[in-house]
Amino acid sequence: MGQSRIARIRTKTQGKVGVAKVAKAKTLYVCSQCGAQAPKWTWQCAACHAWNTLTELVAETPSAYRFQALAKSSPVQRLAEIEAADVPRFTTSVGEFDRVLGGGLLPGGDPGIGKLTLLLQSPASGAHCM
């Protein structure tokens, strides 16, 4: 089957056995003299030029939950137990857009979730309708 590692999986819906590729552990080579890292083994360290000093190190594979450490953990609550806070919103001066957003834009939000993209695309899409 070559160099790739393969695992057999069973799909829940059909019960058929399929084949899925499993990520190969990444290997780094670290110089014992200077600590420089290399992607593949060589006789001589490229940084300090010492001979036969590279040792193999298996790098940790990234977890599927790589952002879990950044997320705040809180106990599970029922929806009926959560009180809705009345937060002041910024209106966009487009009435229908504000209605869809529940009265306007909320301040804040996680970085990278598309706040600015949504804001920039909404007037642009409205201009095409005119």
ABEGO torsion letter per residue (X at the ends): XEABBBBBBBBAAAGBBBBBBBBBBBBBBBBAAAGBBBABBBABBAAAGBBGABBBBBBBBBBABAAAAABBBBBBBBAAABBBBBBBBBBAGBAAAAAAAGGEBBBEEBBGAGAAAAAAAAAAAAAAAX
